[in-house]
């Protein structure tokens, strides 16, 4: 995911589509990466605008969105918000490749996995990443690589500790990324990964074509893969290969030694 503002043009039928699509995101956002991967798979032409983390909540409300989180999308003037809502709207407007299995019972199971990935998994990955970024100036710079922030704020300025730390701290507070919760998240991470790998082995995840649940999972795992301290936890797992295949590029690189060794599985 290249977190910059600019026109994304996929080949083939995207050039024939005159629909106006604008994705409102924040740099290194894993749910936004999932939506971008979906749009790329469907060859949808769109523009991305990066909002300022933390402050994006107020901006979205002022812009007429009912909620306060990204991803948010404008499609021909209409407003969509949230990965699950966006996935269904995109699948309805651009049906191929389908994001949901045709069989009703299989679709219901896929939607249950999607909801879990959009909830507990997404929150776990966000809390761990925020806790790490607050403690890694190099990680912040890497997460902002290539970004063109709202109001043309220079990336170099945004990465400075006096600017980045208050923004990240606000985001961490809003998402309850505290010492006790992050330690519990790290303790639960192997079981969480085992659960996904079991779904992959059963054929419920990593389907052909990829489902909305696959993209939801891939976004969160792709974010965790930017944390060097977690390399040994995720290495060799099927879910790692799924995430890298669906989202080949993702900004960020938090060096090893940021997460306390006593907390790591």
NUZA-482114 format. One record per residue: residue number from 0; residue in one letter; z, y, x of N, C-alpha, C in turn. Coordinates in Angstrom, 2 decimals. Example, Ala and Ser with C-alpha at 12.3 -4.5 7.8 and 13.67 -1.06 7.14 Angstrom:
BEGIN
   nr  rest      n_Z      n_Y      n_X     ca_Z     ca_Y     ca_X      c_Z      c_Y      c_X
    0     A     7.80    -5.69    13.19     7.80    -4.50    12.30     7.80    -3.30    13.20
    1     S     7.08    -2.25    12.85     7.14    -1.06    13.67     7.87     0.03    12.90
end
This chain:
BEGIN
   nr  rest      n_Z      n_Y      n_X     ca_Z     ca_Y     ca_X      c_Z      c_Y      c_X
    0     X     0.00    -1.19     0.84     0.00     0.00     0.00     0.00     1.24     0.87
    1     X    -0.98     2.05     0.74    -1.05     3.31     1.47    -0.50     4.39     0.57
    2     X     0.74     4.86     0.77     1.36     5.76    -0.17     0.89     7.20     0.02
    3     X    -0.32     7.48    -0.36    -0.83     8.84    -0.20    -1.47     9.31    -1.49
    4     X    -1.66    10.59    -1.58    -2.34    11.13    -2.73    -3.82    11.17    -2.40
    5     X    -4.63    10.68    -3.29    -6.06    10.67    -3.04    -6.75     9.71    -3.97
    6     X    -8.02     9.68    -3.90    -8.79     8.85    -4.81    -8.94     7.46    -4.26
    7     X    -8.53     6.46    -5.07    -8.74     5.06    -4.71    -9.99     4.59    -5.44
    8     X   -10.97     4.14    -4.74   -12.20     3.68    -5.37   -12.44     2.23    -4.99
    9     X   -12.35     1.35    -5.94   -12.67    -0.05    -5.69   -14.16    -0.24    -5.93
   10     X   -14.76    -1.28    -5.34   -16.20    -1.47    -5.47   -16.61    -1.97    -6.84
   11     X   -17.88    -2.18    -6.97   -18.51    -2.80    -8.16   -18.27    -1.96    -9.39
   12     X   -17.65    -2.57   -10.43   -17.63    -1.92   -11.73   -16.74    -0.68   -11.77
   13     X   -15.88    -0.46   -10.75   -15.05     0.73   -10.74   -15.89     1.99   -10.73
   14     X   -17.02     1.97   -10.05   -17.86     3.15    -9.97   -18.54     3.44   -11.31
   15     X   -18.55     2.46   -12.23   -19.17     2.64   -13.53   -18.17     3.10   -14.58
   16     X   -16.87     3.10   -14.21   -15.82     3.40   -15.17   -15.47     4.88   -15.08
   17     X   -15.64     5.60   -16.18   -15.38     7.05   -16.18   -13.99     7.39   -16.69
   18     X   -13.15     6.40   -16.89   -11.81     6.64   -17.38   -10.99     7.38   -16.32
   19     X   -10.25     8.39   -16.75    -9.40     9.15   -15.84    -8.04     8.46   -15.74
   20     X    -7.70     7.98   -14.54    -6.44     7.27   -14.32    -5.70     7.94   -13.17
   21     X    -4.47     8.34   -13.41    -3.64     8.94   -12.36    -2.32     8.18   -12.31
   22     X    -1.99     7.69   -11.13    -0.74     6.96   -10.91     0.26     7.88   -10.23
   23     X     1.41     8.07   -10.85     2.50     8.84   -10.27     3.47     7.85    -9.64
   24     X     3.73     8.04    -8.35     4.50     7.05    -7.60     5.42     7.77    -6.63
   25     X     6.12     7.01    -5.81     6.85     7.56    -4.67     6.52     6.69    -3.46
   26     X     6.63     7.23    -2.26     6.26     6.44    -1.07     7.09     5.17    -0.95
   27     X     6.43     4.09    -0.56     7.07     2.80    -0.30     7.80     2.24    -1.51
   28     X     7.31     2.56    -2.70     7.90     2.01    -3.93     7.31     0.64    -4.20
   29     X     8.16    -0.38    -4.35     7.65    -1.73    -4.58     7.06    -1.93    -5.97
   30     X     7.62    -1.36    -7.06     6.93    -1.49    -8.34     5.59    -0.75    -8.36
   31     X     5.51     0.37    -7.65     4.23     1.08    -7.57     3.21     0.27    -6.78
   32     X     3.67    -0.44    -5.75     2.77    -1.30    -5.00     2.23    -2.41    -5.88
   33     X     3.07    -2.94    -6.77     2.61    -3.98    -7.69     1.52    -3.46    -8.61
   34     X     1.70    -2.25    -9.14     0.69    -1.67   -10.02    -0.59    -1.39    -9.26
   35     X    -0.47    -0.88    -8.04    -1.68    -0.62    -7.24    -2.45    -1.91    -6.97
   36     X    -1.73    -3.00    -6.72    -2.40    -4.27    -6.48    -3.12    -4.75    -7.74
   37     X    -2.52    -4.52    -8.89    -3.16    -4.89   -10.16    -4.43    -4.07   -10.36
   38     X    -4.35    -2.77   -10.14    -5.52    -1.91   -10.30    -6.63    -2.30    -9.34
   39     X    -6.26    -2.65    -8.11    -7.25    -3.07    -7.14    -7.92    -4.37    -7.58
   40     X    -7.14    -5.31    -8.10    -7.69    -6.59    -8.53    -8.68    -6.41    -9.68
   41     X    -8.42    -5.40   -10.51    -9.29    -5.14   -11.65   -10.37    -4.10   -11.35
   42     X   -10.44    -3.66   -10.11   -11.44    -2.68    -9.67   -11.40    -1.41   -10.52
   43     X   -10.21    -0.90   -10.74   -10.02     0.32   -11.53    -9.95     1.52   -10.59
   44     X   -10.72     2.51   -10.88   -10.75     3.75   -10.10    -9.56     4.62   -10.54
   45     X    -8.78     5.14    -9.57    -7.60     5.92    -9.93    -7.23     6.89    -8.82
   46     X    -6.39     7.83    -9.18    -5.83     8.79    -8.24    -4.33     8.57    -8.18
   47     X    -3.76     8.64    -6.98    -2.32     8.48    -6.80    -1.70     9.79    -6.34
   48     X    -0.58    10.14    -6.93     0.18    11.32    -6.52     1.60    10.87    -6.20
   49     X     2.07    11.19    -5.00     3.42    10.82    -4.59     4.42    11.91    -4.98
   50     X     5.44    11.50    -5.72     6.53    12.40    -6.07     7.64    12.26    -5.02
   51     X     8.60    13.16    -5.07     9.71    13.15    -4.12    10.80    12.22    -4.66
   52     X    11.20    11.20    -3.90    12.23    10.27    -4.38    13.48    11.01    -4.84
   53     X    14.11    10.49    -5.88    15.31    11.12    -6.42    14.97    12.27    -7.35
   54     X    14.26    13.27    -6.82    13.86    14.42    -7.63    12.73    14.06    -8.59
   55     X    12.10    12.92    -8.37    11.01    12.50    -9.25    11.47    12.32   -10.69
   56     X    12.73    11.97   -10.89    13.24    11.74   -12.25    13.11    13.00   -13.11
   57     X    13.52    14.13   -12.56    13.43    15.38   -13.31    11.96    15.77   -13.54
   58     X    11.13    15.57   -12.51     9.72    15.93   -12.63     9.03    15.14   -13.73
   59     X     9.32    13.85   -13.82     8.69    13.01   -14.84     9.09    13.46   -16.24
   60     X    10.34    13.78   -16.42    10.78    14.26   -17.73    10.11    15.59   -18.09
   61     X    10.02    16.47   -17.10     9.36    17.75   -17.34     7.86    17.58   -17.61
   62     X     7.30    16.48   -17.11     5.88    16.21   -17.31     5.58    15.49   -18.62
   63     X     6.62    15.25   -19.41     6.39    14.65   -20.73     6.56    13.15   -20.81
   64     X     7.01    12.51   -19.72     7.24    11.07   -19.77     8.61    10.79   -20.38
   65     X     8.72     9.75   -21.19    10.00     9.48   -21.85    11.08     8.97   -20.90
   66     X    10.69     8.27   -19.84    11.64     7.75   -18.88    11.67     8.56   -17.61
   67     X    12.50     8.11   -16.65    12.70     8.90   -15.44    12.29     8.16   -14.17
   68     X    11.60     7.02   -14.32    11.28     6.24   -13.13     9.78     6.02   -12.98
   69     X     9.38     5.72   -11.75     8.01     5.33   -11.45     7.95     3.81   -11.42
   70     X     6.75     3.26   -11.59     5.45     3.91   -11.72     5.26     4.52   -13.10
   71     X     4.55     5.64   -13.10     4.13     6.29   -14.33     2.64     6.53   -14.22
   72     X     1.94     6.50   -15.33     0.49     6.59   -15.27    -0.04     7.41   -16.43
   73     X    -1.05     8.20   -16.12    -1.81     8.89   -17.14    -3.18     8.25   -17.23
   74     X    -3.55     7.83   -18.42    -4.87     7.23   -18.66    -5.54     8.04   -19.76
   75     X    -6.57     8.83   -19.37    -7.26     9.70   -20.32    -6.29    10.54   -21.14
   76     X    -5.27    11.09   -20.47    -4.31    11.96   -21.13    -3.12    11.25   -21.71
   77     X    -3.21     9.95   -21.98    -2.08     9.20   -22.49    -1.10     8.86   -21.37
   78     X     0.16     8.64   -21.73     1.20     8.38   -20.74     1.72     6.95   -20.85
   79     X     1.82     6.29   -19.71     2.38     4.95   -19.63     3.45     4.96   -18.55
   80     X     4.48     4.13   -18.73     5.56     4.14   -17.76     6.19     2.75   -17.66
   81     X     6.44     2.32   -16.43     7.02     1.01   -16.20     5.96    -0.03   -15.90
   82     X     6.27    -0.93   -14.97     5.26    -1.89   -14.55     4.83    -2.82   -15.67
   83     X     5.75    -3.24   -16.52     5.36    -4.17   -17.58     4.48    -3.48   -18.63
   84     X     4.84    -2.27   -19.00     4.01    -1.53   -19.95     2.63    -1.26   -19.38
   85     X     2.59    -0.84   -18.12     1.31    -0.55   -17.47     0.46    -1.82   -17.36
   86     X     1.08    -2.93   -17.00     0.33    -4.18   -16.85    -0.36    -4.56   -18.16
   87     X     0.33    -4.42   -19.28    -0.27    -4.79   -20.57    -1.36    -3.82   -20.98
   88     X    -1.15    -2.54   -20.72    -2.16    -1.55   -21.08    -3.42    -1.74   -20.23
   89     X    -3.23    -1.98   -18.95    -4.37    -2.19   -18.06    -5.11    -3.48   -18.43
   90     X    -4.35    -4.52   -18.76    -4.97    -5.79   -19.12    -5.77    -5.68   -20.41
   91     X    -5.31    -4.82   -21.31    -6.04    -4.63   -22.57    -7.33    -3.84   -22.34
   92     X    -7.26    -2.85   -21.48    -8.43    -1.99   -21.26    -9.43    -2.62   -20.29
   93     X    -8.92    -3.31   -19.28    -9.78    -3.98   -18.30    -9.38    -5.46   -18.27
   94     X    -9.95    -6.29   -19.12    -9.45    -7.65   -19.33    -9.60    -8.61   -18.15
   95     X   -10.51    -8.34   -17.24   -10.77    -9.29   -16.16   -10.39    -8.73   -14.80
   96     X    -9.74    -9.57   -13.97    -9.16   -10.88   -14.28    -7.87   -10.72   -15.09
   97     X    -7.64   -11.66   -15.98    -6.50   -11.57   -16.90    -5.17   -11.67   -16.15
   98     X    -4.19   -10.90   -16.61    -2.86   -10.90   -15.99    -1.90   -11.88   -16.66
   99     X    -2.32   -12.45   -17.79    -1.45   -13.36   -18.52    -2.22   -14.60   -18.93
  100     X    -1.60   -15.79   -18.86    -2.27   -17.02   -19.29    -2.60   -16.97   -20.77
  101     X    -3.68   -17.64   -21.14    -4.12   -17.63   -22.54    -3.20   -18.47   -23.43
  102     X    -2.68   -19.57   -22.91    -1.81   -20.44   -23.70    -0.51   -19.70   -24.05
  103     X    -0.15   -19.62   -25.34     1.03   -18.84   -25.75     2.33   -19.28   -25.08
  104     X     2.56   -20.58   -24.96     3.82   -21.04   -24.38     3.87   -20.73   -22.88
  105     X     2.72   -20.89   -22.20     2.68   -20.57   -20.77     2.84   -19.07   -20.56
  106     X     2.22   -18.29   -21.45     2.37   -16.84   -21.34     3.83   -16.43   -21.54
  107     X     4.51   -17.04   -22.48     5.92   -16.69   -22.72     6.76   -16.96   -21.47
  108     X     6.49   -18.07   -20.80     7.23   -18.38   -19.58     6.89   -17.37   -18.48
  109     X     5.62   -17.02   -18.36     5.20   -16.02   -17.38     5.87   -14.68   -17.65
  110     X     5.96   -14.29   -18.91     6.59   -13.02   -19.25     8.09   -13.04   -18.96
  111     X     8.73   -14.20   -19.11    10.15   -14.30   -18.78    10.37   -14.12   -17.27
  112     X     9.51   -14.73   -16.47     9.60   -14.55   -15.02     9.31   -13.10   -14.65
  113     X     8.31   -12.51   -15.29     7.95   -11.11   -15.04     9.14   -10.20   -15.33
  114     X     9.83   -10.44   -16.44    10.98    -9.60   -16.80    12.10    -9.73   -15.77
  115     X    12.34   -10.95   -15.29    13.35   -11.15   -14.24    12.96   -10.41   -12.97
  116     X    11.69   -10.50   -12.60    11.22    -9.83   -11.38    11.28    -8.31   -11.52
  117     X    11.05    -7.82   -12.74    11.09    -6.38   -13.00    12.52    -5.87   -13.11
  118     X    13.47    -6.79   -13.28    14.87    -6.42   -13.42    15.70    -6.76   -12.19
  119     X    16.38    -7.92   -12.20    17.28    -8.26   -11.09    16.63    -8.28    -9.71
  120     X    15.44    -8.87    -9.59    14.81    -8.94    -8.28    14.46    -7.55    -7.76
  121     X    13.86    -6.75    -8.62    13.45    -5.40    -8.21    14.66    -4.57    -7.79
  122     X    15.76    -4.66    -8.54    16.95    -3.89    -8.23    17.59    -4.35    -6.91
  123     X    17.63    -5.66    -6.70    18.18    -6.20    -5.45    17.41    -5.67    -4.24
  124     X    16.10    -5.76    -4.30    15.28    -5.29    -3.18    15.46    -3.80    -2.95
  125     X    15.53    -3.04    -4.02    15.68    -1.58    -3.89    17.01    -1.23    -3.24
  126     X    18.09    -1.86    -3.68    19.40    -1.53    -3.12    19.47    -1.85    -1.63
  127     X    18.98    -3.03    -1.24    19.02    -3.41     0.17    18.20    -2.42     1.01
  128     X    16.99    -2.08     0.53    16.12    -1.19     1.29    16.71     0.21     1.40
  129     X    17.29     0.73     0.33    17.89     2.06     0.38    19.06     2.10     1.35
  130     X    19.90     1.09     1.30    21.05     1.05     2.21    20.57     1.07     3.66
  131     X    19.49     0.31     3.93    18.97     0.25     5.30    18.31     1.57     5.70
  132     X    17.53     2.17     4.82    16.82     3.39     5.17    17.76     4.55     5.47
  133     X    18.87     4.62     4.76    19.84     5.68     5.01    20.37     5.61     6.44
  134     X    20.34     4.42     7.01    20.88     4.18     8.35    19.81     4.03     9.42
  135     X    18.56     4.32     9.08    17.49     4.15    10.05    16.49     5.30     9.95
  136     X    16.58     6.22    10.89    15.62     7.33    10.92    14.22     6.81    11.18
  137     X    14.10     5.80    12.06    12.79     5.22    12.33    12.22     4.57    11.08
  138     X    13.07     3.95    10.29    12.62     3.33     9.05    12.10     4.35     8.06
  139     X    12.76     5.50     7.98    12.31     6.56     7.08    10.94     7.07     7.49
  140     X    10.76     7.30     8.77     9.46     7.78     9.26     8.36     6.76     8.93
  141     X     8.66     5.49     9.14     7.67     4.44     8.87     7.34     4.35     7.38
  142     X     8.35     4.51     6.53     8.13     4.43     5.08     7.25     5.57     4.59
  143     X     7.25     6.68     5.30     6.45     7.85     4.91     5.09     7.89     5.58
  144     X     4.76     6.87     6.34     3.48     6.85     7.05     2.31     7.03     6.09
  145     X     1.49     8.03     6.36     0.30     8.26     5.55     0.54     8.97     4.24
  146     X     1.78     9.31     3.93     2.07     9.93     2.64     1.58    11.37     2.58
  147     X     1.12    11.77     1.42     0.81    13.17     1.13     1.68    13.55    -0.06
  148     X     2.81    14.13     0.25     3.82    14.36    -0.77     3.44    15.50    -1.70
  149     X     4.05    15.45    -2.86     3.88    16.50    -3.86     4.21    17.86    -3.25
  150     X     3.50    18.89    -3.74     3.66    20.27    -3.26     3.28    20.41    -1.79
  151     X     2.52    19.41    -1.27     2.04    19.45     0.12     3.17    19.55     1.14
  152     X     4.30    18.96     0.84     5.41    18.94     1.79     5.01    18.10     3.01
  153     X     5.11    18.64     4.20     4.72    17.87     5.40     5.60    16.62     5.56
  154     X     4.98    15.53     5.93     5.70    14.27     6.11     6.76    14.42     7.21
  155     X     6.40    15.13     8.29     7.36    15.32     9.37     8.62    16.03     8.91
  156     X     8.47    16.99     8.01     9.63    17.69     7.46    10.44    16.76     6.56
  157     X     9.75    16.01     5.73    10.43    15.11     4.79    11.22    14.02     5.51
  158     X    10.79    13.65     6.72    11.46    12.59     7.47    12.67    13.07     8.24
  159     X    12.87    14.39     8.37    14.02    14.91     9.11    15.32    14.55     8.38
  160     X    16.35    14.14     9.11    17.61    13.74     8.46    18.19    14.76     7.48
  161     X    18.19    16.08     7.79    18.75    17.01     6.81    18.00    17.03     5.48
  162     X    16.74    16.60     5.49    15.96    16.54     4.26    16.01    15.15     3.65
  163     X    15.78    14.13     4.49    15.67    12.76     3.98    17.01    12.19     3.51
  164     X    18.08    12.45     4.24    19.35    11.82     3.90    19.89    12.23     2.52
  165     X    19.87    13.52     2.16    20.33    13.86     0.81    19.48    13.22    -0.30
  166     X    18.16    13.15    -0.07    17.27    12.54    -1.06    17.56    11.05    -1.18
  167     X    17.66    10.37    -0.05    17.95     8.94    -0.07    19.34     8.65    -0.62
  168     X    20.31     9.48    -0.26    21.68     9.28    -0.76    21.75     9.44    -2.27
  169     X    21.00    10.41    -2.80    20.93    10.57    -4.25    20.32     9.34    -4.90
  170     X    19.22     8.87    -4.31    18.56     7.69    -4.85    19.48     6.47    -4.77
  171     X    20.22     6.34    -3.67    21.14     5.22    -3.52    22.26     5.28    -4.56
  172     X    22.76     6.47    -4.81    23.82     6.64    -5.81    23.30     6.27    -7.20
  173     X    22.12     6.74    -7.53    21.54     6.44    -8.85    21.29     4.96    -9.03
  174     X    21.02     4.25    -7.92    20.71     2.82    -7.99    21.88     1.94    -7.56
  175     X    23.06     2.53    -7.37    24.28     1.80    -7.03    24.12     0.96    -5.76
  176     X    23.47     1.54    -4.78    23.30     0.86    -3.50    24.53     1.12    -2.64
  177     X    25.63     0.47    -3.00    26.89     0.64    -2.30    27.15    -0.55    -1.36
  178     X    28.14    -0.39    -0.51    28.47    -1.43     0.46    28.72    -2.77    -0.22
  179     X    29.53    -2.79    -1.27    29.88    -4.06    -1.90    28.69    -4.70    -2.61
  180     X    27.87    -3.88    -3.28    26.73    -4.45    -3.99    25.65    -4.94    -3.04
  181     X    25.41    -4.21    -1.96    24.40    -4.63    -0.99    24.84    -5.90    -0.27
  182     X    26.11    -5.99     0.05    26.61    -7.22     0.69    26.44    -8.41    -0.26
  183     X    26.73    -8.21    -1.54    26.54    -9.28    -2.52    25.07    -9.62    -2.68
  184     X    24.21    -8.60    -2.65    22.76    -8.84    -2.75    22.26    -9.71    -1.60
  185     X    22.72    -9.41    -0.40    22.29   -10.18     0.76    22.80   -11.62     0.70
  186     X    24.01   -11.77     0.20    24.57   -13.12     0.03    23.74   -13.92    -0.98
  187     X    23.23   -13.24    -2.02    22.47   -13.92    -3.06    21.00   -14.11    -2.72
  188     X    20.53   -13.46    -1.66    19.10   -13.46    -1.36    18.50   -14.85    -1.15
  189     X    19.11   -15.75    -0.36    18.50   -17.07    -0.19    18.32   -17.82    -1.51
  190     X    19.32   -17.76    -2.38    19.20   -18.42    -3.68    18.08   -17.79    -4.50
  191     X    17.96   -16.47    -4.42    16.89   -15.77    -5.14    15.52   -16.22    -4.65
  192     X    15.37   -16.32    -3.34    14.10   -16.77    -2.77    13.82   -18.23    -3.12
  193     X    14.87   -19.06    -3.11    14.71   -20.46    -3.50    14.17   -20.57    -4.92
  194     X    14.69   -19.75    -5.79    14.26   -19.78    -7.19    12.77   -19.48    -7.31
  195     X    12.30   -18.48    -6.58    10.87   -18.13    -6.63    10.03   -19.26    -6.04
  196     X    10.47   -19.80    -4.92     9.71   -20.88    -4.29     9.63   -22.11    -5.19
  197     X    10.68   -22.35    -5.98    10.64   -23.46    -6.93     9.60   -23.19    -8.02
  198     X     9.51   -21.96    -8.47     8.48   -21.61    -9.46     7.09   -21.79    -8.86
  199     X     6.93   -21.43    -7.60     5.63   -21.61    -6.95     5.29   -23.10    -6.87
  200     X     6.26   -23.91    -6.48     6.03   -25.35    -6.37     5.67   -25.97    -7.72
  201     X     6.24   -25.43    -8.79     5.99   -25.94   -10.14     4.69   -25.41   -10.74
  202     X     4.06   -24.44   -10.07     2.83   -23.85   -10.60     3.06   -22.73   -11.59
  203     X     4.31   -22.28   -11.73     4.62   -21.19   -12.66     4.34   -19.82   -12.05
  204     X     4.37   -19.75   -10.75     4.10   -18.52   -10.00     3.03   -18.85    -8.96
  205     X     2.28   -17.82    -8.55     1.15   -17.98    -7.62     0.02   -18.73    -8.33
  206     X    -0.31   -18.24    -9.50    -1.37   -18.84   -10.30    -2.72   -18.23    -9.92
  207     X    -3.78   -18.84   -10.42    -5.15   -18.33   -10.22    -5.77   -18.10   -11.60
  208     X    -6.13   -16.83   -11.92    -5.87   -15.62   -11.14    -4.40   -15.25   -11.16
  209     X    -3.95   -14.39   -10.25    -2.55   -13.99   -10.23    -2.13   -13.34   -11.55
  210     X    -0.90   -13.60   -11.94    -0.38   -13.04   -13.19     0.43   -11.78   -12.90
  211     X     0.81   -11.11   -13.99     1.67    -9.93   -13.84     2.97   -10.30   -13.16
  212     X     3.49   -11.51   -13.40     4.71   -11.96   -12.75     4.51   -12.09   -11.25
  213     X     3.35   -12.59   -10.84     3.06   -12.71    -9.40     3.11   -11.35    -8.71
  214     X     2.48   -10.36    -9.34     2.46    -9.03    -8.74     3.86    -8.41    -8.70
  215     X     4.64    -8.62    -9.78     6.00    -8.10    -9.80     6.81    -8.66    -8.65
  216     X     6.73    -9.98    -8.46     7.47   -10.62    -7.38     6.97   -10.14    -6.02
  217     X     5.66   -10.07    -5.86     5.07    -9.69    -4.58     5.53    -8.30    -4.14
  218     X     5.66    -7.35    -5.06     6.08    -6.01    -4.69     7.46    -5.99    -4.06
  219     X     8.41    -6.68    -4.68     9.78    -6.69    -4.15     9.88    -7.41    -2.82
  220     X     9.20    -8.55    -2.70     9.25    -9.30    -1.44     8.57    -8.50    -0.33
  221     X     7.50    -7.81    -0.68     6.80    -6.99     0.33     7.71    -5.90     0.87
  222     X     8.54    -5.31     0.00     9.50    -4.31     0.47    10.52    -4.94     1.41
  223     X    11.04    -6.10     1.06    12.04    -6.76     1.90    11.45    -7.16     3.25
  224     X    10.15    -7.42     3.29     9.51    -7.79     4.55     9.42    -6.63     5.54
  225     X     9.72    -5.40     5.09     9.73    -4.27     6.02    11.05    -4.19     6.79
  226     X    12.03    -5.04     6.44    13.34    -5.03     7.09    13.40    -6.16     8.11
  227     X    13.37    -5.82     9.38    13.33    -6.84    10.44    14.54    -7.76    10.39
  228     X    15.67    -7.27     9.92    16.87    -8.10     9.85    16.71    -9.29     8.90
  229     X    15.73    -9.22     8.00    15.54   -10.29     7.02    14.41   -11.24     7.40
  230     X    13.81   -11.05     8.56    12.69   -11.90     8.97    13.06   -13.38     8.90
  231     X    14.23   -13.72     9.44    14.61   -15.13     9.51    14.93   -15.71     8.14
  232     X    15.22   -14.85     7.17    15.56   -15.32     5.82    14.29   -15.64     5.02
  233     X    13.23   -14.87     5.26    12.01   -15.00     4.45    10.93   -15.80     5.17
  234     X    11.01   -15.90     6.48     9.95   -16.55     7.25     9.72   -17.99     6.78
  235     X     8.44   -18.36     6.71     8.07   -19.72     6.37     8.13   -20.08     4.90
  236     X     8.51   -19.14     4.07     8.62   -19.42     2.64     7.28   -19.18     1.94
  237     X     6.97   -19.97     0.91     5.75   -19.72     0.14     5.69   -18.33    -0.46
  238     X     6.85   -17.79    -0.86     6.84   -16.47    -1.49     6.42   -15.39    -0.49
  239     X     6.71   -15.60     0.79     6.25   -14.65     1.80     4.74   -14.59     1.84
  240     X     4.10   -15.75     1.80     2.64   -15.79     1.83     2.05   -15.17     0.56
  241     X     2.69   -15.41    -0.58     2.24   -14.80    -1.82     2.26   -13.28    -1.72
  242     X     3.37   -12.73    -1.23     3.51   -11.28    -1.14     2.48   -10.67    -0.20
  243     X     2.28   -11.28     0.94     1.32   -10.74     1.92    -0.12   -10.86     1.42
  244     X    -0.41   -11.88     0.64    -1.77   -12.04     0.13    -2.09   -11.03    -0.97
  245     X    -1.15   -10.82    -1.89    -1.41    -9.91    -3.01    -1.27    -8.45    -2.59
  246     X    -0.39    -8.17    -1.63    -0.19    -6.79    -1.15    -0.28    -6.82     0.38
  247     X    -1.50    -6.80     0.92    -1.68    -6.96     2.37    -1.01    -5.87     3.21
  248     X    -0.97    -4.65     2.69    -0.41    -3.54     3.47     0.71    -2.87     2.69
  249     X     1.79    -2.54     3.38     2.93    -1.87     2.75     3.60    -1.03     3.82
  250     X     3.88     0.26     3.56     4.45     1.13     4.59     5.93     0.83     4.82
  251     X     6.34     0.92     6.06     7.75     0.75     6.36     7.99    -0.25     7.46
  252     X     9.01     0.01     8.27     9.38    -0.89     9.35    10.78    -0.50     9.81
  253     X    11.78    -1.15     9.25    13.17    -0.89     9.65    13.54    -1.86    10.75
  254     X    13.85    -1.38    11.94    14.11    -2.28    13.08    15.36    -3.14    12.87
  255     X    15.44    -4.22    13.61    16.59    -5.11    13.53    17.86    -4.40    13.98
  256     X    19.00    -4.84    13.46    20.28    -4.28    13.83    20.81    -3.24    12.88
  257     X    20.07    -2.95    11.80    20.52    -1.94    10.82    21.47    -2.57     9.81
  258     X    21.13    -3.73     9.29    22.01    -4.43     8.35    23.11    -5.13     9.15
  259     X    24.36    -5.05     8.73    25.45    -5.69     9.47    25.23    -7.19     9.61
  260     X    25.40    -7.71    10.81    25.15    -9.14    11.06    26.05   -10.02    10.20
  261     X    27.25    -9.56     9.94    28.19   -10.37     9.14    27.75   -10.49     7.69
  262     X    26.87    -9.61     7.24    26.40    -9.67     5.85    25.20   -10.57     5.70
  263     X    24.51   -10.87     6.79    23.24   -11.57     6.68    23.45   -13.05     6.40
  264     X    22.59   -13.64     5.59    22.71   -15.08     5.28    22.55   -15.91     6.55
end
